[in-house]
């Protein structure tokens, strides 16, 4: 038996969030692939905690992606440790 939340809602949320995120950011293909993979794990994690609102999941997904982006920028600015 299929679970509509996992089979329909989660992929739709990931697609919606990625579409919005890509429209606001200039990303390389590898960045998009990594972001989609991380976002998918994040969305399924939220669903496992009981969240089922598509709107809430999309907003949480976008928030997560922006946070990842900020963290990557900070990591790039740090000097390498020897």
DSSP file (Angstrom, degrees, kcal/mol; ACC not computed):
  #  RESIDUE AA STRUCTURE BP1 BP2  ACC     N-H-->O    O-->H-N    N-H-->O    O-->H-N    TCO  KAPPA ALPHA  PHI   PSI    X-CA   Y-CA   Z-CA
    1    1 A X              0   0    0      0, 0.0     2,-0.3     0, 0.0     0, 0.0   0.000 360.0 360.0 360.0 140.7    0.0    0.0    0.0
    2    2 A X        -     0   0    0      4,-0.0     2,-0.7     3,-0.0     3,-0.1  -0.617 360.0-134.4 -92.1 150.2    1.3    3.5   -0.8
    3    3 A X     >  -     0   0    0     -2,-0.3     4,-3.1     1,-0.1     5,-0.4  -0.906   9.5-154.6-102.3 112.0    1.5    6.3    1.6
    4    4 A X  H  >>S+     0   0    0     -2,-0.7     5,-2.0     1,-0.2     4,-2.0   0.810  93.2  55.7 -59.0 -29.8    0.1    9.5   -0.1
    5    5 A X  I  4>S+     0   0    0      3,-0.2     5,-2.7     2,-0.2    -1,-0.2   0.941 116.8  34.2 -67.7 -45.5    2.2   11.7    2.2
    6    6 A X  I  45S+     0   0    0     -3,-0.3     5,-0.4     3,-0.2    -2,-0.2   0.836 126.2  40.4 -78.4 -32.7    5.5   10.0    1.2
    7    7 A X  I  <5S+     0   0    0     -4,-3.1    -3,-0.2     3,-0.1    -2,-0.2   0.754 134.3  11.6 -89.8 -25.0    4.6    9.3   -2.4
    8    8 A X  I  X5S+     0   0    0     -4,-2.0     4,-1.7    -5,-0.4    -3,-0.2   0.761 126.3  44.2-118.1 -54.1    2.7   12.5   -3.4
    9    9 A X  I  ><S+     0   0    0     -5,-2.0     4,-2.6     2,-0.2     5,-0.2   0.949 111.8  49.6 -65.9 -51.5    3.2   15.3   -0.8
   10   10 A X  H  ><S+     0   0    0     -5,-2.7     4,-2.6     1,-0.2     5,-0.2   0.928 113.0  45.4 -58.7 -50.1    6.9   14.9   -0.1
   11   11 A X  H  > S+     0   0    0     -5,-0.4     4,-2.5     1,-0.2    -1,-0.2   0.893 113.8  50.7 -61.6 -36.6    8.0   15.0   -3.8
   12   12 A X  H  X S+     0   0    0     -4,-1.7     4,-2.5     2,-0.2    -2,-0.2   0.904 111.0  48.4 -65.6 -40.6    5.6   17.9   -4.5
   13   13 A X  H  X S+     0   0    0     -4,-2.6     4,-2.8     2,-0.2     5,-0.3   0.927 111.7  49.2 -64.5 -45.3    7.1   19.8   -1.6
   14   14 A X  H  X S+     0   0    0     -4,-2.6     4,-2.6    -5,-0.2     5,-0.2   0.926 113.2  46.9 -61.3 -45.1   10.7   19.1   -2.7
   15   15 A X  H  X S+     0   0    0     -4,-2.5     4,-2.3    -5,-0.2    -1,-0.2   0.919 113.9  47.4 -63.3 -44.1    9.9   20.2   -6.3
   16   16 A X  H  X S+     0   0    0     -4,-2.5     4,-2.1     2,-0.2    -2,-0.2   0.939 114.9  45.2 -63.5 -47.6    8.1   23.4   -5.1
   17   17 A X  H  X S+     0   0    0     -4,-2.8     4,-2.8     1,-0.2    -2,-0.2   0.907 114.2  48.6 -64.8 -42.2   10.8   24.4   -2.7
   18   18 A X  H  X S+     0   0    0     -4,-2.6     4,-2.9    -5,-0.3     5,-0.2   0.893 109.5  53.1 -65.7 -38.9   13.6   23.6   -5.2
   19   19 A X  H  X S+     0   0    0     -4,-2.3     4,-1.4    -5,-0.2    -1,-0.2   0.928 113.7  42.4 -60.8 -45.6   11.8   25.6   -7.9
   20   20 A X  H  X S+     0   0    0     -4,-2.1     4,-1.0     2,-0.2    -2,-0.2   0.935 115.3  49.7 -65.7 -47.2   11.6   28.6   -5.7
   21   21 A X  H >X S+     0   0    0     -4,-2.8     4,-1.0     1,-0.2     3,-0.8   0.911 110.0  50.1 -60.5 -45.3   15.1   28.3   -4.3
   22   22 A X  H 3< S+     0   0    0     -4,-2.9    -1,-0.2     1,-0.2     3,-0.2   0.822 105.0  58.3 -64.9 -30.7   16.6   27.9   -7.8
   23   23 A X  H 3< S+     0   0    0     -4,-1.4    -1,-0.2    -5,-0.2    -2,-0.2   0.759 112.7  39.6 -72.0 -22.4   14.8   31.1   -9.0
   24   24 A X  H << S+     0   0    0     -4,-1.0     2,-0.4    -3,-0.8    -1,-0.2   0.530 114.9  54.7-101.2  -8.5   16.5   33.1   -6.3
   25   25 A X  S  < S-     0   0    0     -4,-1.0     2,-0.8    -3,-0.2    -1,-0.1  -0.962  70.3-135.6-130.5 142.4   19.9   31.6   -6.4
   26   26 A X        +     0   0    0     -2,-0.4     2,-0.3    -3,-0.0    -3,-0.1  -0.869  42.5 173.5 -93.3 111.4   22.5   31.1   -9.1
   27   27 A X        -     0   0    0     -2,-0.8     2,-0.1    -5,-0.2    -2,-0.0  -0.892  32.7-122.3-123.8 148.5   23.7   27.6   -8.5
   28   28 A X     >  -     0   0    0     -2,-0.3     4,-2.1     1,-0.1     3,-0.2  -0.460  37.8-107.0 -77.1 160.6   25.9   25.1  -10.2
   29   29 A X  H  > S+     0   0    0      1,-0.2     4,-2.4     2,-0.2     5,-0.2   0.898 121.3  52.7 -56.8 -42.4   24.4   21.8  -11.2
   30   30 A X  H  > S+     0   0    0      1,-0.2     4,-2.3     2,-0.2    -1,-0.2   0.875 107.5  52.0 -64.2 -35.8   26.3   20.0   -8.4
   31   31 A X  H  > S+     0   0    0      2,-0.2     4,-2.6    -3,-0.2    -1,-0.2   0.898 109.7  49.8 -65.1 -39.4   25.0   22.5   -5.8
   32   32 A X  H  X S+     0   0    0     -4,-2.1     4,-2.7     2,-0.2    -2,-0.2   0.923 110.9  48.8 -65.1 -44.6   21.4   21.8   -7.0
   33   33 A X  H  X S+     0   0    0     -4,-2.4     4,-2.2     1,-0.2    -2,-0.2   0.929 114.3  45.5 -61.8 -45.8   21.9   18.1   -6.8
   34   34 A X  H  X S+     0   0    0     -4,-2.3     4,-2.5     2,-0.2     5,-0.2   0.900 113.4  49.9 -65.3 -40.7   23.3   18.3   -3.3
   35   35 A X  H  X S+     0   0    0     -4,-2.6     4,-3.0     2,-0.2     5,-0.2   0.922 110.7  49.5 -64.3 -43.7   20.6   20.7   -2.2
   36   36 A X  H  X S+     0   0    0     -4,-2.7     4,-2.5     2,-0.2    -2,-0.2   0.912 111.8  48.6 -61.8 -42.7   17.8   18.5   -3.5
   37   37 A X  H  X S+     0   0    0     -4,-2.2     4,-1.9    -5,-0.2    -2,-0.2   0.936 115.2  43.9 -63.2 -46.5   19.3   15.5   -1.8
   38   38 A X  H  X S+     0   0    0     -4,-2.5     4,-2.4     1,-0.2    -2,-0.2   0.904 113.9  50.9 -65.7 -41.5   19.6   17.3    1.6
   39   39 A X  H  X S+     0   0    0     -4,-3.0     4,-3.1     2,-0.2     5,-0.2   0.904 107.2  53.5 -63.4 -41.7   16.2   18.9    1.2
   40   40 A X  H  X S+     0   0    0     -4,-2.5     4,-2.4    -5,-0.2     5,-0.2   0.933 110.7  46.4 -59.6 -46.4   14.6   15.5    0.5
   41   41 A X  H  X S+     0   0    0     -4,-1.9     4,-2.0     1,-0.2    -1,-0.2   0.917 113.8  49.7 -61.3 -42.0   16.1   14.1    3.7
   42   42 A X  H  X S+     0   0    0     -4,-2.4     4,-2.2     2,-0.2    -2,-0.2   0.930 110.9  48.0 -63.5 -46.5   15.0   17.1    5.6
   43   43 A X  H  X S+     0   0    0     -4,-3.1     4,-2.4     1,-0.2    -1,-0.2   0.923 112.1  48.9 -62.5 -45.1   11.4   17.0    4.3
   44   44 A X  H  X S+     0   0    0     -4,-2.4     4,-2.2    -5,-0.2    -1,-0.2   0.867 109.1  54.4 -64.1 -34.0   11.1   13.3    5.1
   45   45 A X  H  X S+     0   0    0     -4,-2.0     4,-1.0    -5,-0.2    -1,-0.2   0.913 108.9  47.8 -63.3 -42.0   12.4   14.0    8.6
   46   46 A X  H  <>S+     0   0    0     -4,-2.2     5,-2.0     1,-0.2     3,-0.4   0.894 110.2  52.0 -65.2 -39.2    9.8   16.6    9.2
   47   47 A X  H ><5S+     0   0    0     -4,-2.4     3,-1.6     1,-0.2    -1,-0.2   0.897 104.8  56.4 -63.3 -39.2    7.1   14.2    7.9
   48   48 A X  H 3<5S+     0   0    0     -4,-2.2    -1,-0.2     1,-0.3    -2,-0.2   0.781 102.3  56.3 -63.8 -25.9    8.4   11.6   10.3
   49   49 A X  T 3<5S-     0   0    0     -4,-1.0    -1,-0.3    -3,-0.4    -2,-0.2   0.521 130.1 -96.0 -83.4  -3.9    7.8   14.1   13.2
   50   50 A X  T < 5S+     0   0    0     -3,-1.6     2,-0.3    -4,-0.3    -3,-0.2   0.426  74.5 144.2 110.8  -1.2    4.2   14.4   12.1
   51   51 A X      < +     0   0    0     -5,-2.0    -1,-0.3     1,-0.1    -2,-0.1  -0.575   9.1 160.1 -74.7 130.0    4.1   17.5    9.9
   52   52 A X        +     0   0    0     -2,-0.3     2,-0.6   -43,-0.0    -1,-0.1   0.357  32.7 113.0-130.5   1.5    1.7   17.1    7.0
   53   53 A X     >  -     0   0    0      1,-0.2     4,-2.6     2,-0.0     5,-0.2  -0.687  53.4-153.9 -81.6 120.9    1.0   20.6    5.8
   54   54 A X  H  > S+     0   0    0     -2,-0.6     4,-2.2     1,-0.2    -1,-0.2   0.889  95.8  50.6 -59.1 -40.4    2.4   21.2    2.3
   55   55 A X  H  > S+     0   0    0      2,-0.2     4,-2.5     1,-0.2     5,-0.2   0.942 111.9  45.9 -63.7 -48.8    2.7   24.9    3.0
   56   56 A X  H  > S+     0   0    0      1,-0.2     4,-2.6     2,-0.2    -2,-0.2   0.898 113.2  50.1 -62.4 -41.5    4.6   24.4    6.3
   57   57 A X  H  X S+     0   0    0     -4,-2.6     4,-2.3     2,-0.2    -1,-0.2   0.892 111.0  49.5 -64.9 -39.7    6.9   21.8    4.8
   58   58 A X  H  X S+     0   0    0     -4,-2.2     4,-2.5    -5,-0.2    -2,-0.2   0.939 113.1  45.5 -65.4 -46.8    7.7   24.1    1.8
   59   59 A X  H  X S+     0   0    0     -4,-2.5     4,-2.5     1,-0.2    -2,-0.2   0.922 114.3  48.8 -62.6 -43.9    8.5   27.0    4.0
   60   60 A X  H  X S+     0   0    0     -4,-2.6     4,-2.3    -5,-0.2    -1,-0.2   0.885 111.0  51.5 -63.4 -37.5   10.6   24.8    6.4
   61   61 A X  H  X S+     0   0    0     -4,-2.3     4,-2.4     2,-0.2    -2,-0.2   0.918 110.4  47.1 -65.1 -44.2   12.4   23.4    3.4
   62   62 A X  H  X S+     0   0    0     -4,-2.5     4,-2.4     2,-0.2    -2,-0.2   0.899 111.5  51.4 -64.2 -40.7   13.2   26.9    2.0
   63   63 A X  H  X S+     0   0    0     -4,-2.5     4,-2.2     1,-0.2    -2,-0.2   0.918 110.3  49.8 -60.7 -43.8   14.4   28.0    5.4
   64   64 A X  H  X S+     0   0    0     -4,-2.3     4,-2.4     2,-0.2    -2,-0.2   0.914 110.1  50.1 -61.8 -44.7   16.6   24.9    5.6
   65   65 A X  H  X S+     0   0    0     -4,-2.4     4,-2.2     1,-0.2    -2,-0.2   0.906 110.6  49.0 -63.3 -42.4   18.1   25.5    2.2
   66   66 A X  H  X S+     0   0    0     -4,-2.4     4,-2.4     2,-0.2    -1,-0.2   0.896 110.5  51.2 -64.2 -39.6   18.9   29.2    3.0
   67   67 A X  H  X S+     0   0    0     -4,-2.2     4,-2.4     2,-0.2    -2,-0.2   0.914 109.4  50.3 -63.4 -42.8   20.5   28.1    6.3
   68   68 A X  H  X S+     0   0    0     -4,-2.4     4,-2.3     1,-0.2    -2,-0.2   0.910 110.1  51.0 -59.4 -42.6   22.7   25.5    4.4
   69   69 A X  H  X S+     0   0    0     -4,-2.2     4,-2.2     2,-0.2    -2,-0.2   0.914 109.9  48.9 -62.8 -44.1   23.7   28.3    1.9
   70   70 A X  H  X S+     0   0    0     -4,-2.4     4,-2.2     1,-0.2    -2,-0.2   0.924 111.2  50.1 -61.4 -44.8   24.7   30.6    4.8
   71   71 A X  H  X S+     0   0    0     -4,-2.4     4,-2.3     1,-0.2    -1,-0.2   0.882 109.4  51.3 -63.1 -39.2   26.7   27.9    6.4
   72   72 A X  H  X S+     0   0    0     -4,-2.3     4,-2.0     2,-0.2    -1,-0.2   0.903 108.9  51.1 -64.7 -40.7   28.5   27.1    3.2
   73   73 A X  H  X S+     0   0    0     -4,-2.2     4,-1.3     2,-0.2    -2,-0.2   0.917 110.9  48.1 -62.5 -42.9   29.4   30.7    2.7
   74   74 A X  H  X S+     0   0    0     -4,-2.2     4,-1.2     1,-0.2     3,-0.3   0.917 110.3  52.0 -63.9 -43.3   30.9   31.0    6.2
   75   75 A X  H  < S+     0   0    0     -4,-2.3     3,-0.2     1,-0.2    -1,-0.2   0.868 107.4  52.8 -61.9 -36.6   32.9   27.8    5.7
   76   76 A X  H  < S+     0   0    0     -4,-2.0    -1,-0.2     1,-0.2    -2,-0.2   0.806 107.5  51.9 -69.6 -28.9   34.4   29.1    2.4
   77   77 A X  H  < S+     0   0    0     -4,-1.3    -1,-0.2    -3,-0.3    -2,-0.2   0.737  88.5  96.2 -80.2 -23.0   35.5   32.3    4.2
   78   78 A X  S  < S-     0   0    0     -4,-1.2     2,-0.1    -3,-0.2     3,-0.1  -0.439  82.0-115.5 -69.1 137.4   37.3   30.5    7.0
   79   79 A X        -     0   0    0     -2,-0.1     2,-0.1     1,-0.1    -1,-0.1  -0.443  37.3 -99.7 -69.7 147.9   41.0   30.0    6.4
   80   80 A X        -     0   0    0     -2,-0.1     2,-0.3     1,-0.1    -1,-0.1  -0.438  35.9-126.2 -68.4 139.2   42.2   26.4    6.1
   81   81 A X              0   0    0     -2,-0.1    -1,-0.1     1,-0.1    -3,-0.0  -0.629 360.0 360.0 -85.5 144.7   43.7   24.9    9.2
   82   82 A X              0   0    0     -2,-0.3    -1,-0.1     0, 0.0    -2,-0.0   0.397 360.0 360.0-114.4 360.0   47.1   23.4    9.0
